[in-house]
Amino acid sequence: MNFLHLKYFLMVAEELNITRAAERLYISQQSLSNHIANMERELNVKLFTRSPKLSLTYAGDQLVQTATQILDLHSQFLTKVGDINRHYLGALRVGISHTCGLALLPEILPAFRDEFPLVEFSLFEGNSIQLETELSHGRVDLIICFQPIILEGVKTAPLTEQRLVMVVPRSLTDQLFSGEADAVRERFSQGADISAFQDQSFILIKKGNRTRNIIDNYFTRYNFRPKLILETENTVTTLAMARAGIGITICPELFLRAFPSATASREDVDLFPLTDPSTFSKLVVGYRADRYLSHFGERFIDMAREALNKNT
């Protein structure tokens, strides 16, 4: 049994379907079935039950945990050797939310690939809970998210502090404030008065997201009850809705970079920052304290920090 066998086994355990697993591994179904059969003969135990559908046996479930640890240790070792030899071979697996990735990665990745052309970069996109789960299982090397990180044993490196911004359709500002709209824009550009939007439609990220938690706490603090017409998993959707004049959204200022066309889009909306200290949050990189962080992992963090500070 070797590393390749373990990799094949884990793919089958993830898919629980030989056809899909073989397609993802770019090998034939027969070849993959033979690998699994050979492992079962070598271990003298069944790893899968095959009827009525493919599922893990108890032994197979135990091997998932062990194989994951073995391959993770092997990956860490190769990274250490690459750092020692200054070849910088290896892989960097980053977890990040979709919107944060859209805002940051187009600027960071080209420079990272230029500096480390032999490093394989992979991405996992998910919400904060999913990111921490991937980090806890060693399936990503670092995550980029807003504090707090609940997972124990995680070191954090600060990237930037972000404030929340109200994204208000310009047509709504004109309608609400009529002849005083320009004066209101100037005043609210220094800090929004949320009470002025009490009866207006809001489009927000779904509950469970950390940004949404901050927004809800802010609403409670100011006894504000939004007229919520839509919740979504994707901040880009909320920004597009605001641009279309459907409603108001609130998001970290960083996410405004995710507008499909930043300059054109901002002409359709007014940006009013929230100035209450409770609406400020820190964007950080988190990585496990018990795992080796490669040199190129450290450089990726530096590049992210440089990109953010350059645009502040």
Contacts in CASP RR format, 6 or more apart in sequence:
PFRMAT RR
TARGET T0000
AUTHOR 0000-0000-0000
METHOD contacts of the structure
MODEL  1
MNFLHLKYFLMVAEELNITRAAERLYISQQSLSNHIANMERELNVKLFTR
SPKLSLTYAGDQLVQTATQILDLHSQFLTKVGDINRHYLGALRVGISHTC
GLALLPEILPAFRDEFPLVEFSLFEGNSIQLETELSHGRVDLIICFQPII
LEGVKTAPLTEQRLVMVVPRSLTDQLFSGEADAVRERFSQGADISAFQDQ
SFILIKKGNRTRNIIDNYFTRYNFRPKLILETENTVTTLAMARAGIGITI
CPELFLRAFPSATASREDVDLFPLTDPSTFSKLVVGYRADRYLSHFGERF
IDMAREALNKNT
1 39 0 8 1.000
1 42 0 8 1.000
1 43 0 8 1.000
3 70 0 8 1.000
3 71 0 8 1.000
3 74 0 8 1.000
4 35 0 8 1.000
5 35 0 8 1.000
5 38 0 8 1.000
5 39 0 8 1.000
6 67 0 8 1.000
6 70 0 8 1.000
6 71 0 8 1.000
7 25 0 8 1.000
7 71 0 8 1.000
8 21 0 8 1.000
8 25 0 8 1.000
8 27 0 8 1.000
8 32 0 8 1.000
8 35 0 8 1.000
8 36 0 8 1.000
9 35 0 8 1.000
9 36 0 8 1.000
9 39 0 8 1.000
9 47 0 8 1.000
9 63 0 8 1.000
9 64 0 8 1.000
9 67 0 8 1.000
10 64 0 8 1.000
10 67 0 8 1.000
10 68 0 8 1.000
10 71 0 8 1.000
11 21 0 8 1.000
11 24 0 8 1.000
11 25 0 8 1.000
12 18 0 8 1.000
12 21 0 8 1.000
12 32 0 8 1.000
12 36 0 8 1.000
12 48 0 8 1.000
12 54 0 8 1.000
13 56 0 8 1.000
13 60 0 8 1.000
13 63 0 8 1.000
13 64 0 8 1.000
14 21 0 8 1.000
15 21 0 8 1.000
15 24 0 8 1.000
16 53 0 8 1.000
16 54 0 8 1.000
16 55 0 8 1.000
16 56 0 8 1.000
17 54 0 8 1.000
18 29 0 8 1.000
18 32 0 8 1.000
18 33 0 8 1.000
18 54 0 8 1.000
19 29 0 8 1.000
21 32 0 8 1.000
22 28 0 8 1.000
22 29 0 8 1.000
22 31 0 8 1.000
22 32 0 8 1.000
25 32 0 8 1.000
36 47 0 8 1.000
36 48 0 8 1.000
39 47 0 8 1.000
40 46 0 8 1.000
40 47 0 8 1.000
43 59 0 8 1.000
43 63 0 8 1.000
45 57 0 8 1.000
45 59 0 8 1.000
45 60 0 8 1.000
46 57 0 8 1.000
46 59 0 8 1.000
47 56 0 8 1.000
47 57 0 8 1.000
47 59 0 8 1.000
47 60 0 8 1.000
47 63 0 8 1.000
48 54 0 8 1.000
48 55 0 8 1.000
48 56 0 8 1.000
48 57 0 8 1.000
48 60 0 8 1.000
49 55 0 8 1.000
49 56 0 8 1.000
49 57 0 8 1.000
56 64 0 8 1.000
68 137 0 8 1.000
68 138 0 8 1.000
72 138 0 8 1.000
75 90 0 8 1.000
75 91 0 8 1.000
76 291 0 8 1.000
76 292 0 8 1.000
78 89 0 8 1.000
78 90 0 8 1.000
79 90 0 8 1.000
79 91 0 8 1.000
79 292 0 8 1.000
79 294 0 8 1.000
80 292 0 8 1.000
80 294 0 8 1.000
81 89 0 8 1.000
82 88 0 8 1.000
82 89 0 8 1.000
82 90 0 8 1.000
83 294 0 8 1.000
83 295 0 8 1.000
87 118 0 8 1.000
88 116 0 8 1.000
88 118 0 8 1.000
88 119 0 8 1.000
88 294 0 8 1.000
88 295 0 8 1.000
88 296 0 8 1.000
89 118 0 8 1.000
89 119 0 8 1.000
90 118 0 8 1.000
90 119 0 8 1.000
90 120 0 8 1.000
90 294 0 8 1.000
90 296 0 8 1.000
91 119 0 8 1.000
91 120 0 8 1.000
91 121 0 8 1.000
91 122 0 8 1.000
91 141 0 8 1.000
92 116 0 8 1.000
92 119 0 8 1.000
92 120 0 8 1.000
92 121 0 8 1.000
92 122 0 8 1.000
92 141 0 8 1.000
92 142 0 8 1.000
92 294 0 8 1.000
92 296 0 8 1.000
92 297 0 8 1.000
92 300 0 8 1.000
93 122 0 8 1.000
93 123 0 8 1.000
93 124 0 8 1.000
93 139 0 8 1.000
93 140 0 8 1.000
93 141 0 8 1.000
93 142 0 8 1.000
94 121 0 8 1.000
94 122 0 8 1.000
94 123 0 8 1.000
94 124 0 8 1.000
94 140 0 8 1.000
94 141 0 8 1.000
94 142 0 8 1.000
94 143 0 8 1.000
94 144 0 8 1.000
94 300 0 8 1.000
95 123 0 8 1.000
95 124 0 8 1.000
95 125 0 8 1.000
95 126 0 8 1.000
95 131 0 8 1.000
95 134 0 8 1.000
95 135 0 8 1.000
95 140 0 8 1.000
95 142 0 8 1.000
95 143 0 8 1.000
95 144 0 8 1.000
96 104 0 8 1.000
96 105 0 8 1.000
96 123 0 8 1.000
96 124 0 8 1.000
96 125 0 8 1.000
96 126 0 8 1.000
96 131 0 8 1.000
96 143 0 8 1.000
96 144 0 8 1.000
96 145 0 8 1.000
97 125 0 8 1.000
97 126 0 8 1.000
97 127 0 8 1.000
97 128 0 8 1.000
97 131 0 8 1.000
97 144 0 8 1.000
97 145 0 8 1.000
97 235 0 8 1.000
98 125 0 8 1.000
98 126 0 8 1.000
98 234 0 8 1.000
98 235 0 8 1.000
98 236 0 8 1.000
99 234 0 8 1.000
99 235 0 8 1.000
99 236 0 8 1.000
99 251 0 8 1.000
99 255 0 8 1.000
99 258 0 8 1.000
100 144 0 8 1.000
100 145 0 8 1.000
100 254 0 8 1.000
100 255 0 8 1.000
100 283 0 8 1.000
101 125 0 8 1.000
101 144 0 8 1.000
102 236 0 8 1.000
102 257 0 8 1.000
102 258 0 8 1.000
103 254 0 8 1.000
103 255 0 8 1.000
103 256 0 8 1.000
103 257 0 8 1.000
103 258 0 8 1.000
104 144 0 8 1.000
104 254 0 8 1.000
104 257 0 8 1.000
104 304 0 8 1.000
104 307 0 8 1.000
104 308 0 8 1.000
105 123 0 8 1.000
107 307 0 8 1.000
108 300 0 8 1.000
108 303 0 8 1.000
108 304 0 8 1.000
108 307 0 8 1.000
109 121 0 8 1.000
111 303 0 8 1.000
112 119 0 8 1.000
112 121 0 8 1.000
112 296 0 8 1.000
112 299 0 8 1.000
112 300 0 8 1.000
112 303 0 8 1.000
113 121 0 8 1.000
115 296 0 8 1.000
115 299 0 8 1.000
116 296 0 8 1.000
116 299 0 8 1.000
119 296 0 8 1.000
124 130 0 8 1.000
124 131 0 8 1.000
124 134 0 8 1.000
124 139 0 8 1.000
124 140 0 8 1.000
127 208 0 8 1.000
127 209 0 8 1.000
127 233 0 8 1.000
128 145 0 8 1.000
128 146 0 8 1.000
128 209 0 8 1.000
128 210 0 8 1.000
129 208 0 8 1.000
131 140 0 8 1.000
131 143 0 8 1.000
131 145 0 8 1.000
132 143 0 8 1.000
132 149 0 8 1.000
132 150 0 8 1.000
132 151 0 8 1.000
134 140 0 8 1.000
134 143 0 8 1.000
135 142 0 8 1.000
135 143 0 8 1.000
135 151 0 8 1.000
135 154 0 8 1.000
135 286 0 8 1.000
135 287 0 8 1.000
135 288 0 8 1.000
136 151 0 8 1.000
136 288 0 8 1.000
138 288 0 8 1.000
138 291 0 8 1.000
141 287 0 8 1.000
141 291 0 8 1.000
141 293 0 8 1.000
141 294 0 8 1.000
141 297 0 8 1.000
142 285 0 8 1.000
142 286 0 8 1.000
142 287 0 8 1.000
142 293 0 8 1.000
142 297 0 8 1.000
142 300 0 8 1.000
142 301 0 8 1.000
143 149 0 8 1.000
143 285 0 8 1.000
143 286 0 8 1.000
143 287 0 8 1.000
144 159 0 8 1.000
144 283 0 8 1.000
144 284 0 8 1.000
144 285 0 8 1.000
144 286 0 8 1.000
144 304 0 8 1.000
145 210 0 8 1.000
145 283 0 8 1.000
145 284 0 8 1.000
145 286 0 8 1.000
146 162 0 8 1.000
146 210 0 8 1.000
146 211 0 8 1.000
146 252 0 8 1.000
146 281 0 8 1.000
146 282 0 8 1.000
146 283 0 8 1.000
146 284 0 8 1.000
147 156 0 8 1.000
147 281 0 8 1.000
147 282 0 8 1.000
147 283 0 8 1.000
147 284 0 8 1.000
149 156 0 8 1.000
149 284 0 8 1.000
149 286 0 8 1.000
153 288 0 8 1.000
153 289 0 8 1.000
153 290 0 8 1.000
154 286 0 8 1.000
154 287 0 8 1.000
154 288 0 8 1.000
154 289 0 8 1.000
155 286 0 8 1.000
155 287 0 8 1.000
155 288 0 8 1.000
155 289 0 8 1.000
156 284 0 8 1.000
156 285 0 8 1.000
156 286 0 8 1.000
157 284 0 8 1.000
157 285 0 8 1.000
157 286 0 8 1.000
157 287 0 8 1.000
157 301 0 8 1.000
157 305 0 8 1.000
158 282 0 8 1.000
158 283 0 8 1.000
158 284 0 8 1.000
158 305 0 8 1.000
159 282 0 8 1.000
159 283 0 8 1.000
159 284 0 8 1.000
159 285 0 8 1.000
159 301 0 8 1.000
159 304 0 8 1.000
159 305 0 8 1.000
159 308 0 8 1.000
160 254 0 8 1.000
160 282 0 8 1.000
160 283 0 8 1.000
160 305 0 8 1.000
160 308 0 8 1.000
160 309 0 8 1.000
160 312 0 8 1.000
161 280 0 8 1.000
161 281 0 8 1.000
161 282 0 8 1.000
161 283 0 8 1.000
162 252 0 8 1.000
162 253 0 8 1.000
162 254 0 8 1.000
162 280 0 8 1.000
162 281 0 8 1.000
162 282 0 8 1.000
162 283 0 8 1.000
163 252 0 8 1.000
163 253 0 8 1.000
163 273 0 8 1.000
163 274 0 8 1.000
163 275 0 8 1.000
163 279 0 8 1.000
163 280 0 8 1.000
164 211 0 8 1.000
164 214 0 8 1.000
164 215 0 8 1.000
164 218 0 8 1.000
164 250 0 8 1.000
164 251 0 8 1.000
164 252 0 8 1.000
164 253 0 8 1.000
164 273 0 8 1.000
164 274 0 8 1.000
164 279 0 8 1.000
164 280 0 8 1.000
164 281 0 8 1.000
165 250 0 8 1.000
165 251 0 8 1.000
165 252 0 8 1.000
165 253 0 8 1.000
165 256 0 8 1.000
165 271 0 8 1.000
165 272 0 8 1.000
165 273 0 8 1.000
165 274 0 8 1.000
166 192 0 8 1.000
166 194 0 8 1.000
166 197 0 8 1.000
166 248 0 8 1.000
166 249 0 8 1.000
166 250 0 8 1.000
166 270 0 8 1.000
166 271 0 8 1.000
166 272 0 8 1.000
166 273 0 8 1.000
166 274 0 8 1.000
167 238 0 8 1.000
167 239 0 8 1.000
167 242 0 8 1.000
167 248 0 8 1.000
167 249 0 8 1.000
167 250 0 8 1.000
167 251 0 8 1.000
167 256 0 8 1.000
167 269 0 8 1.000
167 270 0 8 1.000
167 271 0 8 1.000
168 197 0 8 1.000
168 242 0 8 1.000
168 247 0 8 1.000
168 248 0 8 1.000
168 269 0 8 1.000
168 270 0 8 1.000
168 271 0 8 1.000
168 272 0 8 1.000
169 242 0 8 1.000
169 243 0 8 1.000
169 244 0 8 1.000
169 245 0 8 1.000
169 246 0 8 1.000
169 247 0 8 1.000
169 248 0 8 1.000
169 268 0 8 1.000
169 269 0 8 1.000
169 270 0 8 1.000
170 267 0 8 1.000
170 268 0 8 1.000
170 269 0 8 1.000
170 270 0 8 1.000
171 245 0 8 1.000
172 200 0 8 1.000
172 245 0 8 1.000
172 247 0 8 1.000
172 248 0 8 1.000
173 181 0 8 1.000
173 184 0 8 1.000
173 185 0 8 1.000
173 270 0 8 1.000
174 181 0 8 1.000
176 184 0 8 1.000
176 196 0 8 1.000
176 197 0 8 1.000
176 200 0 8 1.000
177 183 0 8 1.000
177 184 0 8 1.000
184 196 0 8 1.000
185 270 0 8 1.000
188 196 0 8 1.000
188 270 0 8 1.000
188 272 0 8 1.000
189 271 0 8 1.000
189 272 0 8 1.000
189 273 0 8 1.000
190 273 0 8 1.000
190 275 0 8 1.000
191 272 0 8 1.000
191 273 0 8 1.000
191 274 0 8 1.000
191 275 0 8 1.000
192 272 0 8 1.000
192 273 0 8 1.000
192 274 0 8 1.000
192 275 0 8 1.000
194 218 0 8 1.000
194 219 0 8 1.000
194 222 0 8 1.000
194 224 0 8 1.000
194 274 0 8 1.000
195 222 0 8 1.000
195 224 0 8 1.000
197 248 0 8 1.000
198 224 0 8 1.000
198 225 0 8 1.000
199 227 0 8 1.000
200 227 0 8 1.000
200 247 0 8 1.000
200 248 0 8 1.000
201 227 0 8 1.000
201 228 0 8 1.000
201 229 0 8 1.000
201 246 0 8 1.000
201 247 0 8 1.000
201 248 0 8 1.000
202 226 0 8 1.000
202 227 0 8 1.000
202 228 0 8 1.000
202 229 0 8 1.000
202 247 0 8 1.000
202 248 0 8 1.000
202 249 0 8 1.000
202 250 0 8 1.000
203 228 0 8 1.000
203 229 0 8 1.000
203 230 0 8 1.000
203 231 0 8 1.000
203 232 0 8 1.000
203 237 0 8 1.000
203 238 0 8 1.000
203 241 0 8 1.000
203 242 0 8 1.000
203 246 0 8 1.000
203 247 0 8 1.000
203 248 0 8 1.000
203 249 0 8 1.000
204 212 0 8 1.000
204 215 0 8 1.000
204 226 0 8 1.000
204 228 0 8 1.000
204 230 0 8 1.000
204 231 0 8 1.000
204 232 0 8 1.000
204 238 0 8 1.000
204 249 0 8 1.000
204 250 0 8 1.000
205 211 0 8 1.000
205 212 0 8 1.000
205 215 0 8 1.000
205 231 0 8 1.000
205 232 0 8 1.000
205 233 0 8 1.000
205 234 0 8 1.000
205 235 0 8 1.000
205 238 0 8 1.000
205 251 0 8 1.000
206 212 0 8 1.000
206 231 0 8 1.000
206 232 0 8 1.000
206 233 0 8 1.000
207 213 0 8 1.000
207 216 0 8 1.000
207 231 0 8 1.000
210 281 0 8 1.000
211 235 0 8 1.000
211 251 0 8 1.000
211 252 0 8 1.000
211 281 0 8 1.000
214 278 0 8 1.000
214 279 0 8 1.000
214 281 0 8 1.000
215 250 0 8 1.000
215 279 0 8 1.000
217 278 0 8 1.000
218 224 0 8 1.000
218 274 0 8 1.000
218 276 0 8 1.000
218 278 0 8 1.000
218 279 0 8 1.000
219 225 0 8 1.000
219 226 0 8 1.000
221 276 0 8 1.000
221 278 0 8 1.000
222 276 0 8 1.000
229 246 0 8 1.000
229 247 0 8 1.000
230 238 0 8 1.000
230 241 0 8 1.000
230 246 0 8 1.000
232 238 0 8 1.000
235 249 0 8 1.000
235 251 0 8 1.000
235 255 0 8 1.000
235 258 0 8 1.000
236 258 0 8 1.000
238 249 0 8 1.000
238 251 0 8 1.000
239 249 0 8 1.000
239 251 0 8 1.000
239 255 0 8 1.000
239 256 0 8 1.000
239 258 0 8 1.000
239 259 0 8 1.000
239 265 0 8 1.000
240 260 0 8 1.000
241 247 0 8 1.000
241 249 0 8 1.000
242 248 0 8 1.000
242 249 0 8 1.000
242 268 0 8 1.000
242 269 0 8 1.000
243 259 0 8 1.000
243 265 0 8 1.000
243 268 0 8 1.000
243 269 0 8 1.000
245 268 0 8 1.000
250 274 0 8 1.000
252 281 0 8 1.000
252 283 0 8 1.000
253 271 0 8 1.000
253 273 0 8 1.000
254 283 0 8 1.000
254 308 0 8 1.000
256 262 0 8 1.000
256 266 0 8 1.000
256 271 0 8 1.000
257 311 0 8 1.000
259 265 0 8 1.000
259 266 0 8 1.000
283 308 0 8 1.000
285 301 0 8 1.000
285 304 0 8 1.000
287 293 0 8 1.000
END
